[in-house]
Amino acid sequence: MPLSLRPLLLSAALALTATTTAHALGGKPAVDRKTVVVGIFSDIGNLDPQVSTTVDSARSGWQLFDTLYGFDIAGNIEPRLATAHQTSADGLRYSFTLRRGVKFHDGAALTSADVKYSLERILEPETKSTRRPYFAGLIEGIDTPDAQTVTIRLTRRDGAFINKVAGYLYILPKAYTESLKTPEAFAQAPIGSGPYRLVSRAIGQQLVFERFDAYYGPKPEIEKLVFRVLPDANSRVNALLAGEVDIADDVRASDLARLRKTPGVEVQSGPAGSPLHVRLYSNVPNTPLAKREVRLALNYAIDTEAIIRNVMHGAGAPLSSFISKAYPYGALQGKGNPYGYDPARARKLLAEAGYPNGFDPEVLCYSVYERAICEAVTAYWSQVGIRAKLKVIDPVAFGRLDNTHQSGPMNFTQFANAIYDPVHPVAGGASKAGTWSDYFNPEVEALLTTLEAEADRGKRDALFQKIAGILNEDGFDVLLSEQFFNIARDNGLQWEPQRGGKFYNFRNVRWK
């Protein structure tokens, strides 16, 4: 480790917040044993699951709504509102058999008309659905031969179609939603068929959900969920230790060690399926990042294991590629960072690229990341002559720039995956037409074309692993770490959070 980096890494490793005396915990609920109170890191901006961003729908959507198919705890496909489906030989027709006895929160029975309406609503431009790009141009038509059968006709084969149905096609009640004056009105009074229904909301403060006793599936043991909005990380931890909340989400890595030693607290930390990396604008001609050698040098210059150990307090894991190991398939398994820490090689590559004295780029650091991580990376780069100017930017500004390809030449980012199939991050971030892509590789494009028609999971796994290897060889991005989602809770609660995503699956939570 370079001597100049040691003070930075050590100070980050020793940064701990003040300890708060616990007044409850150890099976002492914030309210009662029929209630769970969750301290959440940000308010849920939109309760319409077809319009909201992935993060919002993953937190509120899984309580209020359901999909034809869903994901189990590890991200594997499982039936929900549909009990089965059949695919035509040409892969262009998907026929779903709906579960009988499903009720919406207003008492209306689920029928095929609701499914047809829900997909058509996503496709309607006036809805302004964030899910529309995943279905527009793909859906040829929707047939409802009877109340329990829905057939979706596609314009082309899509090997990830069932994953998209599970991740994006939340089912809404047709009659209720059509009775509203505007599409926006649904978010103010959402009705679904999920295990909980919304009973109150104070914007910026809290949301309250009650168990829906007519839910078709196993009913949660918890009767009431309360989401308290506590944006400050210290406030969430302090509220947990004071017995004001039962669960604190998005806990800082620097707090994990002391929380693990706190009586009555249990800490759960695992990959969120959102690889932390530095996005590179490699498709801008006549810039350093347009050269493969420079992109590789940026990777070889960083000791990612030291950053994970000392700056991220162990709450991370080396990335084998841009495809997270938290997904059920597609990642390069059994391999750590493919580059390793080799500053001499980084300098050599820079010289070969025509930059023997390095260069002076700007890099954006999204403020939700601990600044020490961004500072550690740029400090490593400075050791090989890459004098990056770090600019910290707030979430709103970052989203605006990132979504419009104005966040270059480099930015720290992560890529969530709502469908657990790697096509979401790869097509979105590494293909020519990707929404967040500033990269083009003909080999990757060809493999993605093959993947479009391939539904076999084993073959998709092999194809994605091939793509992962190509991206590594080309220095597609700067690999940093698996992004971990850290949760602290009262150890009297029994709950296994969803793996591979920041999904709030409270169907299985209960007091011991």
Secondary structure as GFF3:
##gff-version 3
##sequence-region A 1 512
A	DSSP	three_ten_helix	3	5	.	.	.	ID=ss1
A	DSSP	alpha_helix	6	14	.	.	.	ID=ss2
A	DSSP	beta_strand	35	40	.	.	.	ID=ss3
A	DSSP	alpha_helix	54	56	.	.	.	ID=ss4
A	DSSP	pi_helix	57	61	.	.	.	ID=ss5
A	DSSP	alpha_helix	62	64	.	.	.	ID=ss6
A	DSSP	beta_strand	69	71	.	.	.	ID=ss7
A	DSSP	beta_strand	77	79	.	.	.	ID=ss8
A	DSSP	beta_strand	82	87	.	.	.	ID=ss9
A	DSSP	beta_strand	93	98	.	.	.	ID=ss10
A	DSSP	alpha_helix	112	123	.	.	.	ID=ss11
A	DSSP	three_ten_helix	125	127	.	.	.	ID=ss12
A	DSSP	alpha_helix	132	135	.	.	.	ID=ss13
A	DSSP	beta_strand	139	146	.	.	.	ID=ss14
A	DSSP	beta_strand	149	154	.	.	.	ID=ss15
A	DSSP	alpha_helix	161	168	.	.	.	ID=ss16
A	DSSP	alpha_helix	174	179	.	.	.	ID=ss17
A	DSSP	three_ten_helix	183	188	.	.	.	ID=ss18
A	DSSP	beta_strand	196	202	.	.	.	ID=ss19
A	DSSP	beta_strand	206	211	.	.	.	ID=ss20
A	DSSP	beta_strand	224	229	.	.	.	ID=ss21
A	DSSP	alpha_helix	233	241	.	.	.	ID=ss22
A	DSSP	beta_strand	247	248	.	.	.	ID=ss23
A	DSSP	alpha_helix	253	260	.	.	.	ID=ss24
A	DSSP	beta_strand	265	271	.	.	.	ID=ss25
A	DSSP	beta_strand	276	280	.	.	.	ID=ss26
A	DSSP	three_ten_helix	288	290	.	.	.	ID=ss27
A	DSSP	alpha_helix	292	300	.	.	.	ID=ss28
A	DSSP	alpha_helix	304	306	.	.	.	ID=ss29
A	DSSP	pi_helix	307	311	.	.	.	ID=ss30
A	DSSP	alpha_helix	343	352	.	.	.	ID=ss31
A	DSSP	beta_strand	362	366	.	.	.	ID=ss32
A	DSSP	alpha_helix	371	382	.	.	.	ID=ss33
A	DSSP	beta_strand	389	393	.	.	.	ID=ss34
A	DSSP	alpha_helix	395	402	.	.	.	ID=ss35
A	DSSP	beta_strand	410	413	.	.	.	ID=ss36
A	DSSP	alpha_helix	423	430	.	.	.	ID=ss37
A	DSSP	alpha_helix	442	452	.	.	.	ID=ss38
A	DSSP	alpha_helix	457	474	.	.	.	ID=ss39
A	DSSP	beta_strand	478	481	.	.	.	ID=ss40
A	DSSP	beta_strand	484	490	.	.	.	ID=ss41
A	DSSP	beta_strand	493	494	.	.	.	ID=ss42
A	DSSP	three_ten_helix	506	508	.	.	.	ID=ss43
A	DSSP	beta_strand	510	511	.	.	.	ID=ss44
###
